[in-house]
Amino acid sequence: MDKQEKCALMQERIDNGDIFSKAKNKDTCPNCGAVTDKDNDNYCWKCGEKLV
């Protein structure tokens, strides 16, 4: 697996919310649909949208 494939795989895991598997209060961004952590995030990590 080359560097580009590794990056794509990592991006896919992030998009699927793997990185938030330990978050107890998951939500999705109203703007782009990325998985967010309601307890710790005020802004979406992907698009910068303010989370309510």
HTML snippet that shows the backbone in 3Dmol.js (N, CA, C, O; Angstrom):
<script src="https://3Dmol.org/build/3Dmol-min.js"></script>
<div id="view" style="width:600px;height:400px;position:relative"></div>
<script>
const pdb = `
ATOM      1  N   MET A   1       0.854  -1.200   0.000  1.00  0.00           N
ATOM      2  CA  MET A   1       0.000   0.000   0.000  1.00  0.00           C
ATOM      3  C   MET A   1       0.890   1.251   0.000  1.00  0.00           C
ATOM      4  O   MET A   1       1.727   1.428   0.886  1.00  0.00           O
ATOM      5  N   ASP A   2       0.700   2.095  -0.987  1.00  0.00           N
ATOM      6  CA  ASP A   2       1.520   3.306  -1.037  1.00  0.00           C
ATOM      7  C   ASP A   2       0.896   4.430  -0.198  1.00  0.00           C
ATOM      8  O   ASP A   2      -0.201   4.298   0.344  1.00  0.00           O
ATOM      9  N   LYS A   3       1.628   5.518  -0.115  1.00  0.00           N
ATOM     10  CA  LYS A   3       1.224   6.644   0.746  1.00  0.00           C
ATOM     11  C   LYS A   3      -0.154   7.203   0.382  1.00  0.00           C
ATOM     12  O   LYS A   3      -0.952   7.540   1.256  1.00  0.00           O
ATOM     13  N   GLN A   4      -0.415   7.292  -0.926  1.00  0.00           N
ATOM     14  CA  GLN A   4      -1.687   7.848  -1.400  1.00  0.00           C
ATOM     15  C   GLN A   4      -2.869   6.963  -0.978  1.00  0.00           C
ATOM     16  O   GLN A   4      -3.916   7.463  -0.566  1.00  0.00           O
ATOM     17  N   GLU A   5      -2.682   5.642  -1.089  1.00  0.00           N
ATOM     18  CA  GLU A   5      -3.742   4.706  -0.686  1.00  0.00           C
ATOM     19  C   GLU A   5      -3.986   4.778   0.818  1.00  0.00           C
ATOM     20  O   GLU A   5      -5.127   4.723   1.276  1.00  0.00           O
ATOM     21  N   LYS A   6      -2.903   4.901   1.579  1.00  0.00           N
ATOM     22  CA  LYS A   6      -3.011   5.009   3.038  1.00  0.00           C
ATOM     23  C   LYS A   6      -3.804   6.252   3.424  1.00  0.00           C
ATOM     24  O   LYS A   6      -4.661   6.204   4.307  1.00  0.00           O
ATOM     25  N   CYS A   7      -3.513   7.363   2.758  1.00  0.00           N
ATOM     26  CA  CYS A   7      -4.224   8.617   3.020  1.00  0.00           C
ATOM     27  C   CYS A   7      -5.709   8.487   2.703  1.00  0.00           C
ATOM     28  O   CYS A   7      -6.559   8.955   3.461  1.00  0.00           O
ATOM     29  N   ALA A   8      -6.010   7.853   1.587  1.00  0.00           N
ATOM     30  CA  ALA A   8      -7.401   7.673   1.174  1.00  0.00           C
ATOM     31  C   ALA A   8      -8.145   6.806   2.187  1.00  0.00           C
ATOM     32  O   ALA A   8      -9.294   7.085   2.530  1.00  0.00           O
ATOM     33  N   LEU A   9      -7.485   5.759   2.658  1.00  0.00           N
ATOM     34  CA  LEU A   9      -8.085   4.861   3.639  1.00  0.00           C
ATOM     35  C   LEU A   9      -8.337   5.602   4.960  1.00  0.00           C
ATOM     36  O   LEU A   9      -9.389   5.445   5.580  1.00  0.00           O
ATOM     37  N   MET A  10      -7.365   6.404   5.375  1.00  0.00           N
ATOM     38  CA  MET A  10      -7.493   7.171   6.611  1.00  0.00           C
ATOM     39  C   MET A  10      -8.640   8.173   6.501  1.00  0.00           C
ATOM     40  O   MET A  10      -9.427   8.337   7.433  1.00  0.00           O
ATOM     41  N   GLN A  11      -8.723   8.840   5.351  1.00  0.00           N
ATOM     42  CA  GLN A  11      -9.793   9.815   5.114  1.00  0.00           C
ATOM     43  C   GLN A  11     -11.150   9.138   5.171  1.00  0.00           C
ATOM     44  O   GLN A  11     -12.105   9.686   5.722  1.00  0.00           O
ATOM     45  N   GLU A  12     -11.230   7.939   4.597  1.00  0.00           N
ATOM     46  CA  GLU A  12     -12.484   7.183   4.595  1.00  0.00           C
ATOM     47  C   GLU A  12     -12.889   6.818   6.024  1.00  0.00           C
ATOM     48  O   GLU A  12     -14.066   6.901   6.376  1.00  0.00           O
ATOM     49  N   ARG A  13     -11.928   6.417   6.838  1.00  0.00           N
ATOM     50  CA  ARG A  13     -12.209   6.057   8.231  1.00  0.00           C
ATOM     51  C   ARG A  13     -12.687   7.274   9.011  1.00  0.00           C
ATOM     52  O   ARG A  13     -13.604   7.178   9.826  1.00  0.00           O
ATOM     53  N   ILE A  14     -12.062   8.419   8.755  1.00  0.00           N
ATOM     54  CA  ILE A  14     -12.471   9.654   9.428  1.00  0.00           C
ATOM     55  C   ILE A  14     -13.900  10.016   9.012  1.00  0.00           C
ATOM     56  O   ILE A  14     -14.727  10.359   9.857  1.00  0.00           O
ATOM     57  N   ASP A  15     -14.186   9.939   7.702  1.00  0.00           N
ATOM     58  CA  ASP A  15     -15.520  10.263   7.191  1.00  0.00           C
ATOM     59  C   ASP A  15     -16.584   9.341   7.762  1.00  0.00           C
ATOM     60  O   ASP A  15     -17.719   9.762   7.984  1.00  0.00           O
ATOM     61  N   ASN A  16     -16.225   8.096   7.999  1.00  0.00           N
ATOM     62  CA  ASN A  16     -17.178   7.135   8.541  1.00  0.00           C
ATOM     63  C   ASN A  16     -17.329   7.234  10.051  1.00  0.00           C
ATOM     64  O   ASN A  16     -18.130   6.512  10.646  1.00  0.00           O
ATOM     65  N   GLY A  17     -16.562   8.124  10.674  1.00  0.00           N
ATOM     66  CA  GLY A  17     -16.727   8.359  12.097  1.00  0.00           C
ATOM     67  C   GLY A  17     -15.929   7.447  12.999  1.00  0.00           C
ATOM     68  O   GLY A  17     -16.156   7.445  14.209  1.00  0.00           O
ATOM     69  N   ASP A  18     -14.988   6.659  12.455  1.00  0.00           N
ATOM     70  CA  ASP A  18     -14.157   5.784  13.288  1.00  0.00           C
ATOM     71  C   ASP A  18     -13.425   6.562  14.369  1.00  0.00           C
ATOM     72  O   ASP A  18     -13.252   6.085  15.491  1.00  0.00           O
ATOM     73  N   ILE A  19     -12.999   7.760  14.014  1.00  0.00           N
ATOM     74  CA  ILE A  19     -12.211   8.570  14.929  1.00  0.00           C
ATOM     75  C   ILE A  19     -13.056   8.996  16.145  1.00  0.00           C
ATOM     76  O   ILE A  19     -12.515   9.366  17.187  1.00  0.00           O
ATOM     77  N   PHE A  20     -14.378   8.938  15.996  1.00  0.00           N
ATOM     78  CA  PHE A  20     -15.277   9.320  17.082  1.00  0.00           C
ATOM     79  C   PHE A  20     -15.889   8.114  17.786  1.00  0.00           C
ATOM     80  O   PHE A  20     -16.904   8.248  18.469  1.00  0.00           O
ATOM     81  N   SER A  21     -15.284   6.936  17.627  1.00  0.00           N
ATOM     82  CA  SER A  21     -15.874   5.716  18.193  1.00  0.00           C
ATOM     83  C   SER A  21     -15.978   5.761  19.721  1.00  0.00           C
ATOM     84  O   SER A  21     -16.829   5.086  20.301  1.00  0.00           O
ATOM     85  N   LYS A  22     -15.117   6.553  20.379  1.00  0.00           N
ATOM     86  CA  LYS A  22     -15.173   6.655  21.841  1.00  0.00           C
ATOM     87  C   LYS A  22     -16.062   7.802  22.326  1.00  0.00           C
ATOM     88  O   LYS A  22     -16.322   7.928  23.523  1.00  0.00           O
ATOM     89  N   ALA A  23     -16.522   8.627  21.402  1.00  0.00           N
ATOM     90  CA  ALA A  23     -17.391   9.747  21.765  1.00  0.00           C
ATOM     91  C   ALA A  23     -18.757   9.214  22.195  1.00  0.00           C
ATOM     92  O   ALA A  23     -19.361   8.390  21.507  1.00  0.00           O
ATOM     93  N   LYS A  24     -19.228   9.694  23.333  1.00  0.00           N
ATOM     94  CA  LYS A  24     -20.511   9.210  23.858  1.00  0.00           C
ATOM     95  C   LYS A  24     -21.696   9.944  23.233  1.00  0.00           C
ATOM     96  O   LYS A  24     -22.794   9.398  23.134  1.00  0.00           O
ATOM     97  N   ASN A  25     -21.462  11.182  22.814  1.00  0.00           N
ATOM     98  CA  ASN A  25     -22.560  12.015  22.334  1.00  0.00           C
ATOM     99  C   ASN A  25     -22.304  12.444  20.886  1.00  0.00           C
ATOM    100  O   ASN A  25     -21.975  13.601  20.626  1.00  0.00           O
ATOM    101  N   LYS A  26     -22.456  11.513  19.954  1.00  0.00           N
ATOM    102  CA  LYS A  26     -22.172  11.799  18.548  1.00  0.00           C
ATOM    103  C   LYS A  26     -23.312  12.547  17.870  1.00  0.00           C
ATOM    104  O   LYS A  26     -24.481  12.387  18.221  1.00  0.00           O
ATOM    105  N   ASP A  27     -22.948  13.354  16.908  1.00  0.00           N
ATOM    106  CA  ASP A  27     -23.926  14.092  16.122  1.00  0.00           C
ATOM    107  C   ASP A  27     -23.366  14.235  14.707  1.00  0.00           C
ATOM    108  O   ASP A  27     -22.236  13.825  14.441  1.00  0.00           O
ATOM    109  N   THR A  28     -24.139  14.806  13.819  1.00  0.00           N
ATOM    110  CA  THR A  28     -23.621  15.071  12.477  1.00  0.00           C
ATOM    111  C   THR A  28     -23.755  16.549  12.170  1.00  0.00           C
ATOM    112  O   THR A  28     -24.666  17.223  12.650  1.00  0.00           O
ATOM    113  N   CYS A  29     -22.838  17.031  11.370  1.00  0.00           N
ATOM    114  CA  CYS A  29     -22.843  18.441  10.980  1.00  0.00           C
ATOM    115  C   CYS A  29     -24.039  18.713  10.067  1.00  0.00           C
ATOM    116  O   CYS A  29     -24.265  17.973   9.110  1.00  0.00           O
ATOM    117  N   PRO A  30     -24.812  19.775  10.357  1.00  0.00           N
ATOM    118  CA  PRO A  30     -25.985  20.094   9.534  1.00  0.00           C
ATOM    119  C   PRO A  30     -25.597  20.548   8.124  1.00  0.00           C
ATOM    120  O   PRO A  30     -26.407  20.473   7.200  1.00  0.00           O
ATOM    121  N   ASN A  31     -24.371  21.014   7.965  1.00  0.00           N
ATOM    122  CA  ASN A  31     -23.922  21.533   6.676  1.00  0.00           C
ATOM    123  C   ASN A  31     -23.353  20.451   5.758  1.00  0.00           C
ATOM    124  O   ASN A  31     -23.757  20.344   4.600  1.00  0.00           O
ATOM    125  N   CYS A  32     -22.394  19.630   6.284  1.00  0.00           N
ATOM    126  CA  CYS A  32     -21.735  18.657   5.399  1.00  0.00           C
ATOM    127  C   CYS A  32     -21.966  17.208   5.797  1.00  0.00           C
ATOM    128  O   CYS A  32     -21.600  16.300   5.051  1.00  0.00           O
ATOM    129  N   GLY A  33     -22.570  16.974   6.962  1.00  0.00           N
ATOM    130  CA  GLY A  33     -22.906  15.614   7.355  1.00  0.00           C
ATOM    131  C   GLY A  33     -21.783  14.827   8.024  1.00  0.00           C
ATOM    132  O   GLY A  33     -21.935  13.633   8.280  1.00  0.00           O
ATOM    133  N   ALA A  34     -20.667  15.479   8.307  1.00  0.00           N
ATOM    134  CA  ALA A  34     -19.550  14.796   8.967  1.00  0.00           C
ATOM    135  C   ALA A  34     -19.922  14.463  10.412  1.00  0.00           C
ATOM    136  O   ALA A  34     -20.710  15.169  11.040  1.00  0.00           O
ATOM    137  N   VAL A  35     -19.350  13.388  10.923  1.00  0.00           N
ATOM    138  CA  VAL A  35     -19.622  13.000  12.308  1.00  0.00           C
ATOM    139  C   VAL A  35     -18.883  13.955  13.240  1.00  0.00           C
ATOM    140  O   VAL A  35     -17.710  14.263  13.029  1.00  0.00           O
ATOM    141  N   THR A  36     -19.582  14.420  14.272  1.00  0.00           N
ATOM    142  CA  THR A  36     -18.967  15.331  15.238  1.00  0.00           C
ATOM    143  C   THR A  36     -19.222  14.818  16.654  1.00  0.00           C
ATOM    144  O   THR A  36     -20.061  13.943  16.868  1.00  0.00           O
ATOM    145  N   ASP A  37     -18.495  15.366  17.604  1.00  0.00           N
ATOM    146  CA  ASP A  37     -18.653  15.020  19.012  1.00  0.00           C
ATOM    147  C   ASP A  37     -19.359  16.187  19.694  1.00  0.00           C
ATOM    148  O   ASP A  37     -18.767  17.248  19.893  1.00  0.00           O
ATOM    149  N   LYS A  38     -20.628  15.986  20.051  1.00  0.00           N
ATOM    150  CA  LYS A  38     -21.448  17.061  20.622  1.00  0.00           C
ATOM    151  C   LYS A  38     -20.867  17.648  21.912  1.00  0.00           C
ATOM    152  O   LYS A  38     -21.034  18.836  22.186  1.00  0.00           O
ATOM    153  N   ASP A  39     -20.179  16.806  22.708  1.00  0.00           N
ATOM    154  CA  ASP A  39     -19.654  17.270  23.985  1.00  0.00           C
ATOM    155  C   ASP A  39     -18.444  18.190  23.846  1.00  0.00           C
ATOM    156  O   ASP A  39     -18.252  19.087  24.667  1.00  0.00           O
ATOM    157  N   ASN A  40     -17.631  17.976  22.819  1.00  0.00           N
ATOM    158  CA  ASN A  40     -16.362  18.699  22.736  1.00  0.00           C
ATOM    159  C   ASN A  40     -16.207  19.632  21.543  1.00  0.00           C
ATOM    160  O   ASN A  40     -15.299  20.462  21.527  1.00  0.00           O
ATOM    161  N   ASP A  41     -17.071  19.512  20.552  1.00  0.00           N
ATOM    162  CA  ASP A  41     -16.900  20.322  19.344  1.00  0.00           C
ATOM    163  C   ASP A  41     -17.894  21.475  19.275  1.00  0.00           C
ATOM    164  O   ASP A  41     -19.094  21.282  19.473  1.00  0.00           O
ATOM    165  N   ASN A  42     -17.390  22.673  18.992  1.00  0.00           N
ATOM    166  CA  ASN A  42     -18.264  23.822  18.750  1.00  0.00           C
ATOM    167  C   ASN A  42     -18.392  24.097  17.262  1.00  0.00           C
ATOM    168  O   ASN A  42     -19.360  24.706  16.808  1.00  0.00           O
ATOM    169  N   TYR A  43     -17.388  23.633  16.505  1.00  0.00           N
ATOM    170  CA  TYR A  43     -17.369  23.830  15.058  1.00  0.00           C
ATOM    171  C   TYR A  43     -17.066  22.499  14.385  1.00  0.00           C
ATOM    172  O   TYR A  43     -16.370  21.656  14.952  1.00  0.00           O
ATOM    173  N   CYS A  44     -17.584  22.310  13.187  1.00  0.00           N
ATOM    174  CA  CYS A  44     -17.305  21.092  12.432  1.00  0.00           C
ATOM    175  C   CYS A  44     -15.832  21.063  12.034  1.00  0.00           C
ATOM    176  O   CYS A  44     -15.286  22.064  11.569  1.00  0.00           O
ATOM    177  N   TRP A  45     -15.194  19.907  12.222  1.00  0.00           N
ATOM    178  CA  TRP A  45     -13.772  19.771  11.871  1.00  0.00           C
ATOM    179  C   TRP A  45     -13.572  19.746  10.368  1.00  0.00           C
ATOM    180  O   TRP A  45     -12.467  20.001   9.888  1.00  0.00           O
ATOM    181  N   LYS A  46     -14.620  19.443   9.618  1.00  0.00           N
ATOM    182  CA  LYS A  46     -14.474  19.287   8.168  1.00  0.00           C
ATOM    183  C   LYS A  46     -14.758  20.578   7.404  1.00  0.00           C
ATOM    184  O   LYS A  46     -13.985  20.955   6.523  1.00  0.00           O
ATOM    185  N   CYS A  47     -15.857  21.259   7.731  1.00  0.00           N
ATOM    186  CA  CYS A  47     -16.231  22.443   6.940  1.00  0.00           C
ATOM    187  C   CYS A  47     -16.217  23.738   7.751  1.00  0.00           C
ATOM    188  O   CYS A  47     -16.331  24.822   7.180  1.00  0.00           O
ATOM    189  N   GLY A  48     -16.077  23.636   9.092  1.00  0.00           N
ATOM    190  CA  GLY A  48     -15.996  24.838   9.911  1.00  0.00           C
ATOM    191  C   GLY A  48     -17.337  25.413  10.330  1.00  0.00           C
ATOM    192  O   GLY A  48     -17.385  26.472  10.956  1.00  0.00           O
ATOM    193  N   GLU A  49     -18.422  24.738   9.998  1.00  0.00           N
ATOM    194  CA  GLU A  49     -19.773  25.194  10.357  1.00  0.00           C
ATOM    195  C   GLU A  49     -19.934  25.221  11.878  1.00  0.00           C
ATOM    196  O   GLU A  49     -19.475  24.310  12.567  1.00  0.00           O
ATOM    197  N   LYS A  50     -20.584  26.262  12.400  1.00  0.00           N
ATOM    198  CA  LYS A  50     -20.839  26.317  13.845  1.00  0.00           C
ATOM    199  C   LYS A  50     -21.911  25.290  14.201  1.00  0.00           C
ATOM    200  O   LYS A  50     -22.971  25.243  13.576  1.00  0.00           O
ATOM    201  N   LEU A  51     -21.624  24.469  15.211  1.00  0.00           N
ATOM    202  CA  LEU A  51     -22.582  23.446  15.634  1.00  0.00           C
ATOM    203  C   LEU A  51     -23.456  23.996  16.739  1.00  0.00           C
ATOM    204  O   LEU A  51     -22.965  24.667  17.647  1.00  0.00           O
ATOM    205  N   VAL A  52     -24.728  23.721  16.671  1.00  0.00           N
ATOM    206  CA  VAL A  52     -25.679  24.261  17.652  1.00  0.00           C
ATOM    207  C   VAL A  52     -25.734  23.368  18.883  1.00  0.00           C
ATOM    208  O   VAL A  52     -26.478  23.655  19.821  1.00  0.00           O
TER     209      VAL A  52
END
`;
const viewer = $3Dmol.createViewer("view");
viewer.addModel(pdb, "pdb");
viewer.setStyle({}, {cartoon: {color: "spectrum"}});
viewer.zoomTo();
viewer.render();
</script>
